[in-house]
Amino acid sequence: MSDKPKAHKQFMSEYPAIGVAYEQLASAAYQAGPLDEKSCQLVKLALAIGSRHEGAVHAHTRRALEAGLTPTEIRHAVALAATTLGMPNTVAAYTWVNDVLDA
């Protein structure tokens, strides 16, 4: 949980049973199918972009990099959002991804 935002860590600390259940669910979801780590992280990033969750886009950009995705691959995932989510949402996601990639 070290890459999680402070508020997330505080919530999980205050409600440890929820934290344990959440981590178990996440682990089960990753293990439920045949996707490799890179594919899982790309899917998670796309879901974060589509739901317009800035913090999740930041977190899943970091995790995508850790899984071996390149900045070019990550930015391509953002570009693919244009026809589904529209340009304003895509540009917002682009700025959030670049917050991490340019850091």
C-alpha positions in Angstrom: 0.0 0.0 0.0 3.0 2.3 0.0 2.1 4.0 -3.3 -1.4 4.8 -2.2 -2.4 8.4 -1.3 -2.3 9.5 2.3 -6.2 9.5 2.6 -6.4 6.0 1.2 -3.8 4.8 3.7 -5.6 6.5 6.6 -8.9 5.0 5.6 -7.4 1.5 5.4 -5.7 2.0 8.7 -9.0 3.2 10.4 -10.9 0.3 8.8 -8.4 -2.6 8.7 -11.1 -5.3 8.0 -12.1 -3.3 4.9 -8.5 -3.0 3.9 -7.8 -6.7 4.2 -11.0 -7.5 2.2 -10.2 -5.0 -0.5 -6.6 -6.4 -0.9 -8.0 -9.9 -1.1 -10.5 -8.9 -3.7 -7.9 -7.2 -5.8 -5.6 -10.2 -5.6 -8.4 -12.6 -6.6 -9.4 -10.4 -9.5 -5.8 -10.4 -10.9 -5.5 -14.1 -10.4 -8.9 -14.9 -12.0 -7.8 -14.9 -15.6 -5.1 -15.3 -18.1 -3.9 -11.7 -18.5 -0.3 -11.0 -17.7 0.7 -8.1 -15.4 1.3 -5.6 -18.3 -2.2 -6.3 -19.7 -3.8 -6.1 -16.3 -2.2 -2.7 -15.7 -3.2 -1.4 -19.1 -6.8 -2.4 -18.4 -6.7 -0.8 -15.0 -5.3 2.4 -16.5 -8.0 2.4 -19.1 -10.7 2.0 -16.5 -9.3 4.8 -14.4 -9.2 7.1 -17.5 -12.7 6.1 -18.5 -14.1 6.8 -15.0 -12.2 10.1 -14.8 -10.5 9.3 -11.5 -7.4 11.5 -11.5 -5.8 9.8 -8.5 -6.4 6.3 -10.0 -4.9 7.5 -13.3 -1.8 8.6 -11.4 -1.6 5.3 -9.5 -2.2 3.1 -12.5 0.3 5.1 -14.6 2.9 4.3 -12.0 1.9 0.7 -11.8 1.9 0.4 -15.6 5.5 1.7 -15.7 6.5 -0.8 -12.9 4.9 -3.6 -15.0 7.1 -2.7 -17.9 4.9 -0.6 -20.1 6.7 2.3 -21.8 5.6 5.9 -21.7 4.7 5.6 -25.4 2.4 2.7 -24.8 0.8 4.5 -21.9 0.2 7.6 -23.9 -1.2 5.5 -26.7 -3.8 4.1 -24.3 -4.8 7.7 -23.6 -5.0 8.5 -27.3 -7.4 5.6 -27.8 -9.9 7.3 -25.4 -10.5 10.2 -27.8 -13.2 8.5 -29.9 -15.0 6.9 -26.9 -14.6 9.6 -24.2 -14.2 12.8 -26.3 -11.4 15.2 -26.5 -11.9 17.1 -23.2 -11.8 13.9 -21.2 -8.9 12.6 -23.2 -6.9 15.7 -22.7 -7.6 15.7 -19.0 -6.4 12.1 -18.8 -3.3 13.0 -20.9 -2.4 15.7 -18.3 -2.8 13.2 -15.5 -0.7 10.6 -17.1 2.0 13.2 -17.9 1.9 14.3 -14.2 3.6 10.9 -13.6 5.6 10.4 -16.7 7.1 13.9 -16.6 8.0 13.7 -12.9 
